[in-house]
Amino acid sequence: MNKDTYEMGLPVIKKAGVEHKINFIQSQALSALDELLKDDANRGSFDFAFVDADKVNYQKYHERLLQLVKVGGIIVYDNTLWLGTVAMPEEFVKEELKPTRFYSIEFNKFLANDDRVQISQVPLGDGITICWRL
């Protein structure tokens, strides 16, 4: 949602020669994905998606992205270890982290049982889950 962040990475994007493949959309994520899905040409046309957004909607993003990302493509979800709290007993988790911890645990369980993707959870930073679209 922050164009400044996109512009910070723009020199790297240009150097990699992929600027023509990126269409920066400043919007709420669900409405942007719904807008992309209105055009049938977008379905199954994306190679990669990276999600770092409100955890409560991760499953909604996932359902939409499965329609947009081609078979063999990659979807990456950020913060899936939620400061390590997903592996902690609840009594050791700070109160302010518990709501998001709950959504992260539920989403992780959902992905583990989703036969439309093959996953790898990587303890990089706050945890990322890499989904290979089957």
C-alpha positions in Angstrom: 0.0 0.0 0.0 3.0 2.3 0.3 4.4 3.5 -3.0 7.5 4.8 -1.3 8.5 1.2 -0.4 8.0 0.2 -4.0 10.1 3.1 -5.2 12.9 2.2 -2.8 13.2 -1.1 -4.6 12.8 0.3 -8.1 16.5 0.7 -8.8 17.0 -3.1 -8.1 13.9 -3.9 -10.2 15.3 -1.8 -13.1 18.8 -3.4 -12.8 17.2 -6.8 -12.9 15.4 -5.8 -16.1 12.0 -6.8 -14.8 10.3 -3.4 -14.5 8.0 -4.2 -17.5 6.7 -7.2 -15.5 5.5 -5.2 -12.5 2.3 -3.3 -12.2 2.3 -1.5 -8.9 -1.3 -1.2 -7.6 -2.0 1.0 -4.6 -5.1 -0.5 -3.1 -6.5 -2.8 -0.4 -5.2 -6.3 -1.3 -8.6 -8.2 -1.5 -10.1 -5.6 -3.8 -7.0 -5.5 -6.0 -7.1 -9.3 -6.3 -10.8 -9.3 -7.1 -10.2 -6.7 -9.8 -7.4 -8.8 -11.3 -9.7 -11.8 -11.3 -12.4 -9.9 -13.3 -10.0 -10.2 -16.4 -9.9 -13.9 -17.4 -6.5 -13.2 -19.1 -5.0 -12.8 -15.6 -6.1 -16.3 -14.4 -3.1 -18.6 -14.3 -0.8 -16.0 -15.7 1.3 -15.0 -12.6 4.6 -16.7 -11.8 5.0 -15.3 -8.3 3.1 -13.7 -5.5 4.4 -12.4 -2.1 2.0 -11.8 0.7 2.8 -9.6 3.7 -0.6 -8.4 4.8 -3.2 -8.7 7.5 -3.0 -12.3 8.8 -6.8 -12.6 9.3 -7.2 -12.6 5.5 -4.4 -14.9 4.5 -6.7 -17.7 3.5 -8.8 -15.3 1.4 -5.7 -14.1 -0.4 -4.6 -17.7 -0.9 -7.9 -18.7 -2.6 -7.7 -15.8 -5.0 -4.0 -16.2 -5.7 -4.5 -19.9 -6.5 -6.6 -18.6 -9.4 -4.0 -16.1 -10.5 -0.7 -18.0 -10.1 0.0 -20.6 -12.7 0.7 -24.2 -12.0 4.4 -24.4 -11.1 4.3 -20.8 -9.8 5.3 -19.7 -6.3 3.3 -18.0 -3.6 5.2 -16.8 -0.5 3.5 -15.8 2.8 5.5 -13.7 5.3 5.4 -13.9 9.1 4.0 -17.4 9.3 6.1 -18.2 12.4 4.8 -15.0 14.1 7.8 -14.2 16.3 8.1 -18.0 17.1 4.8 -17.8 19.0 3.2 -20.5 16.8 5.4 -23.1 18.5 5.0 -21.7 22.0 2.6 -22.8 24.7 -0.1 -20.2 24.8 0.7 -19.2 28.4 4.1 -17.9 27.3 2.7 -15.7 24.5 2.3 -12.0 25.1 -1.4 -11.0 25.1 -0.9 -8.5 22.2 0.5 -11.3 20.0 -2.3 -13.9 20.7 -4.9 -12.8 18.1 -2.5 -12.9 15.2 -0.8 -16.0 16.6 -4.3 -17.7 16.3 -4.7 -16.7 12.7 -1.2 -17.8 11.8 -1.6 -21.2 13.4 -4.9 -21.7 11.6 -3.4 -20.6 8.3 -0.4 -22.9 8.7 -2.7 -25.8 9.4 -4.8 -24.9 6.3 -1.7 -24.8 4.1 -0.4 -28.1 5.5 -3.6 -29.8 4.3 -4.0 -28.0 1.0 -3.3 -30.5 -1.8 -3.2 -27.6 -4.4 0.3 -26.6 -3.1 3.5 -28.1 -1.8 4.9 -26.1 1.0 8.2 -25.4 2.7 8.2 -23.3 5.9 11.5 -21.4 6.3 12.7 -19.9 9.6 14.0 -16.8 7.8 13.2 -13.6 9.7 9.7 -14.0 11.1 9.1 -17.1 9.1 8.1 -17.5 5.4 6.1 -20.2 3.9 6.8 -21.0 0.2 4.0 -22.6 -1.7 4.7 -24.3 -5.0 1.4 -24.3 -7.0 0.5 -27.8 -8.1 
